Amino acid sequence: MQVRMLRPTVGSVAQMQRVFLCQFVMAFAILFVSVGASAADRPDSFADQVEKLSPAVVNISTTTIVNNGQAMDMPQFPPGSPFEEFFKNFGDNNRQRKAQSLGSGFIIDDEGIVVTNYHVIENAEEIRVVLADETSFTAEVLGQDQKTDIAVLKIDPGIKNAIDPNGTLNPGKLLP
């Protein structure tokens, strides 16, 4: 019985090296061309976009009721001890406090629809949207999705639209 060893022949190794080299050169060429093309499309400055879009960026301020959780076990003091009065609130398991948090979002239309992250408004008792000029509005949650971490809010821009119905005012521009 004749046993044959399976090993590549010299011709097949050289052929595999050529194929690998060709693939490497092609990948490098594609990468080089795509990076060059995207760099050519990049604008010189983003100042115009910032000026145009920054009024749509808002701060989201929320107030949430937070339970302090489990209280620690306190030692027992004799009745009338000054320590009894001092430590009496440490054993209260039902203590609640208001916590405030901040986030950001952006206005997506003139009707006052604001998009933000779900984690920003999660369990919030009160939600306020603050514009760049520090005008503040109470917001209502229209929709939220924890899985995608997105929330849609609604504010009533009311007086802003009455003053500038066409949206043509700029900071420093005089009113007619």
C-alpha positions as CSV (number, residue, x, y, z in Angstrom):
1,M,0.0,0.0,0.0
2,Q,1.3,3.3,-0.9
3,V,0.9,6.3,1.5
4,R,0.7,9.8,0.1
5,M,1.4,12.8,2.2
6,L,-1.0,15.7,1.7
7,R,1.0,18.8,1.3
8,P,0.8,21.7,-1.1
9,T,3.1,21.6,-4.0
10,V,5.5,24.5,-4.6
11,G,3.3,25.8,-7.5
12,S,0.2,25.9,-5.4
13,V,1.9,27.8,-2.5
14,A,3.2,30.5,-4.9
15,Q,-0.3,30.7,-6.4
16,M,-1.9,31.2,-3.0
17,Q,0.6,33.9,-2.1
18,R,-0.2,35.7,-5.4
19,V,-3.9,35.5,-4.7
20,F,-3.4,36.8,-1.1
21,L,-1.2,39.6,-2.4
22,C,-3.8,40.6,-5.0
23,Q,-6.6,40.6,-2.4
24,F,-4.5,42.7,0.0
25,V,-3.7,45.3,-2.7
26,M,-7.3,45.5,-3.7
27,A,-8.5,46.0,-0.1
28,F,-5.9,48.7,0.4
29,A,-6.8,50.4,-2.8
30,I,-10.6,50.4,-1.9
31,L,-9.8,51.7,1.6
32,F,-7.5,54.5,0.2
33,V,-10.1,55.6,-2.4
34,S,-13.0,55.6,0.0
35,V,-11.1,57.6,2.6
36,G,-10.0,60.1,0.0
37,A,-13.6,60.4,-1.3
38,S,-15.1,61.1,2.1
39,A,-12.4,63.6,3.0
40,A,-13.2,65.5,-0.3
41,D,-16.9,65.7,0.6
42,R,-16.3,67.1,4.1
43,P,-17.1,70.8,4.5
44,D,-14.4,73.2,5.5
45,S,-16.5,74.4,8.5
46,F,-19.6,73.4,10.4
47,A,-20.3,77.0,11.6
48,D,-23.3,77.4,9.2
49,Q,-24.9,74.2,10.5
50,V,-24.3,75.2,14.1
51,E,-25.8,78.6,13.6
52,K,-28.8,77.2,11.8
53,L,-29.5,74.2,14.1
54,S,-28.4,75.2,17.6
55,P,-31.7,76.9,18.4
56,A,-33.3,73.5,18.1
57,V,-31.1,72.0,20.8
58,V,-32.7,72.2,24.3
59,N,-32.0,71.2,27.9
60,I,-34.4,68.8,29.6
61,S,-34.8,69.2,33.3
62,T,-36.7,66.6,35.3
63,T,-37.8,66.2,38.9
64,T,-38.3,62.7,40.3
65,I,-39.4,61.4,43.7
66,V,-36.7,59.0,45.0
67,N,-37.0,56.6,47.9
68,N,-33.9,56.6,50.1
69,G,-34.2,52.8,50.3
70,Q,-33.3,50.7,53.4
71,A,-32.4,52.6,56.5
72,M,-29.5,51.3,58.5
73,D,-30.2,49.6,61.9
74,M,-29.7,52.1,64.7
75,P,-28.8,51.2,68.2
76,Q,-31.4,51.5,70.9
77,F,-30.9,54.5,73.2
78,P,-32.5,54.9,76.7
79,P,-35.7,57.0,76.7
80,G,-34.9,60.7,77.0
81,S,-31.4,60.3,75.8
82,P,-30.2,63.2,73.5
83,F,-29.1,60.6,71.0
84,E,-32.6,59.2,70.7
85,E,-33.9,62.6,69.4
86,F,-30.8,63.1,67.1
87,F,-31.0,59.7,65.5
88,K,-34.8,59.2,65.3
89,N,-35.1,60.0,61.6
90,F,-32.3,57.6,60.5
91,G,-34.6,54.6,61.0
92,D,-37.4,55.9,58.8
93,N,-37.7,53.6,55.8
94,N,-40.4,55.7,54.1
95,R,-38.3,58.8,53.5
96,Q,-38.6,60.3,50.1
97,R,-36.8,63.2,48.4
98,K,-37.0,65.0,45.1
99,A,-34.1,64.5,42.8
100,Q,-33.4,66.6,39.8
101,S,-31.6,65.6,36.6
102,L,-30.6,67.2,33.4
103,G,-30.3,66.0,29.8
104,S,-30.6,67.3,26.3
105,G,-32.9,67.0,23.4
106,F,-33.9,68.7,20.2
107,I,-37.0,70.3,18.8
108,I,-38.0,68.6,15.5
109,D,-40.9,70.7,14.4
110,D,-42.8,74.0,15.0
111,E,-45.6,72.3,16.9
112,G,-43.2,71.8,19.9
113,I,-42.3,68.1,19.4
114,V,-39.1,67.4,21.3
115,V,-36.9,64.2,21.0
116,T,-34.7,63.1,23.9
117,N,-33.5,59.9,25.6
118,Y,-35.8,57.7,27.6
119,H,-33.3,57.5,30.5
120,V,-33.5,61.3,30.8
121,I,-37.2,61.3,31.6
122,E,-37.6,57.9,33.2
123,N,-39.9,58.0,36.2
124,A,-40.0,61.8,36.1
125,E,-42.8,63.6,38.0
126,E,-42.2,66.9,36.2
127,I,-40.4,67.6,32.9
128,R,-39.2,71.0,31.8
129,V,-37.7,71.9,28.4
130,V,-35.4,74.9,28.5
131,L,-34.4,76.8,25.3
132,A,-31.1,78.5,24.6
133,D,-32.6,81.8,25.7
134,E,-33.6,80.2,29.0
135,T,-37.3,80.2,28.2
136,S,-38.8,77.2,30.0
137,F,-41.8,75.0,29.1
138,T,-43.5,72.2,30.9
139,A,-43.4,69.1,28.7
140,E,-45.8,66.2,28.3
141,V,-44.6,62.7,27.3
142,L,-46.1,61.6,24.0
143,G,-44.2,58.4,23.7
144,Q,-41.3,56.5,25.1
145,D,-39.3,53.3,24.4
146,Q,-36.9,52.0,27.0
147,K,-35.3,49.5,24.6
148,T,-34.2,52.1,22.1
149,D,-33.7,54.7,24.8
150,I,-35.9,57.4,23.1
151,A,-38.7,59.6,24.3
152,V,-40.9,62.1,22.5
153,L,-42.2,65.1,24.3
154,K,-44.6,67.9,23.5
155,I,-44.3,71.5,24.6
156,D,-46.7,74.4,23.9
157,P,-44.5,77.1,22.3
158,G,-47.6,79.4,22.3
159,I,-46.3,82.9,22.8
160,K,-43.1,82.3,20.8
161,N,-45.2,81.5,17.7
162,A,-47.5,84.5,18.3
163,I,-44.5,86.9,18.4
164,D,-42.7,85.4,15.4
165,P,-45.2,83.3,13.4
166,N,-42.8,83.1,10.4
167,G,-39.7,82.1,12.4
168,T,-37.7,85.0,11.1
169,L,-36.4,86.6,14.3
170,N,-32.7,86.5,15.0
171,P,-31.0,87.5,18.3
172,G,-30.7,91.3,18.2
173,K,-33.3,91.8,15.5
174,L,-35.8,94.6,16.3
175,L,-39.5,93.8,16.3
176,P,-41.8,95.8,13.9
